[in-house]
Amino acid sequence: MNKLKTIIVAVCSLVLVNTGTAIADSANFAGPYVGVSVSGYGMAMEGISSTTSGGVTETDEVPLGATTPVAGVELGYAIPLGSAFLIDIGGQFLEGEGELAHIGDDSDTLRNVTFKISDLMTGYIAPTLVLSDTSSLYIKAAVTEASVSVTGDVNNPGDLDGETWAIGTRTVLDSGIFIRTEAGYTNFSSLKTKGKGTTIATTSTYTADPTIAYGSVSLGFRF
C-alpha cells in the first residue's frame, strides 16, 4: 500500500508541474468526464478456519469464491502531458454485493459464517497513451476500499482496503461520448475475525486474503 501511495504522489506532482501544457493531439481525451459502468466481479479468498479446544488447535483451509454483477459511476479529469500522453485522475463508486460463505456440516448450521463485501470506492491514476484521434490505451493504479458485513456468530472484521491494478482502452467520439473497456484485479488486506462465544467459540478464528478479478465496460461523456 505504501508503495502505491508513493507512486500516486509522484505522478500527481508530475501533473502539477505540467498542467500548463496544451497538446492538440491529446485534446480529444483531455478534460473532465463522467461515466457509468457495468462490471463482472469474481471474488476469491483462500481462508483458514481455526478452532482451539482443550489446548488443541484444529485448522482447516477454506477456499471461498463468488461472482457478482456490479454497477458503478465514475468522475475524472484527463490532463495532457505530451503529444500522445495523458494522466487520468479520477474516482469510482461501485454499488453491489458479493457474498462469500463458509458453510459447516449439515448438522452444524449454527457455525455457518457469511462475509458480504459491498460498496467499493476507488481513487485512481491512469497513465494513458493516445493511439489515434479516437482511441487510447491506459494502465491504472488505484487504492480501493470496501464495506464488509457478516452473518453468523462472529465479530465484524471492519472495512477492507487494497491495491487495484488494471489495463484498459478508451474510445472517444467527436460528440464527447466515450466507451471504456477495462480488466484488472484488487488485492485486499487480510480479513480477520473470531467467534463471539454464543454458537461459535471465541477461540475459533477466521482469516482470509480476499482478491477480486474483474472486467468492466463504461459509457460516459467528456465535457
C-alpha positions, 0 to 999 in steps of 0.5 A: 500500500505504501508503495502505491501511495508513493507512486500516486504522489509522484505522478500527481506532482508530475501533473502539477508541474505540467498542467500548463501544457496544451497538446492538440493531439491529446485534446480529444481525451483531455478534460473532465468526464463522467461515466457509468459502468457495468462490471463482472466481479469474481471474488476469491479468498483462500481462508483458514478456519481455526478452532482451539479446544482443550489446548488443541488447535484444529485448522482447516483451509477454506477456499471461498469464491463468488461472482457478482454483477456490479454497477458503478459511476465514475468522475475524472479529469484527463490532463495532457502531458505530451503529444500522445500522453495523458494522466487520468485522475479520477474516482469510482463508486461501485454499488453491489454485493458479493457474498462469500460463505463458509458453510459447516456440516449439515448438522452444524448450521449454527457455525455457518459464517457469511462475509458480504463485501459491498460498496467499493470506492476507488481513487485512481491514476491512469497513465494513458497513451493516445493511439489515434484521434479516437482511441487510447490505451491506459494502465491504472493504479488505484487504492480501493476500499470496501464495506464488509458485513457478516452473518453468523456468530462472529465479530465484524472484521471492519472495512477492507482496503487494497491495491487495484491494478488494471489495463484498459482502452478508451474510445472517444467520439467527436460528440464527447461520448466515450466507451471504456473497456477495462480488466484488472484485479484488487488485492485486499488486506487480510480479513480477520475475525473470531467467534463471539462465544454464543454458537461459535467459540471465541477461540475459533478464528477466521482469516482470509486474503480476499482478491477480486478479478474483474472486467468492466465496460463504461459509457460516459461523456467528456465535457 
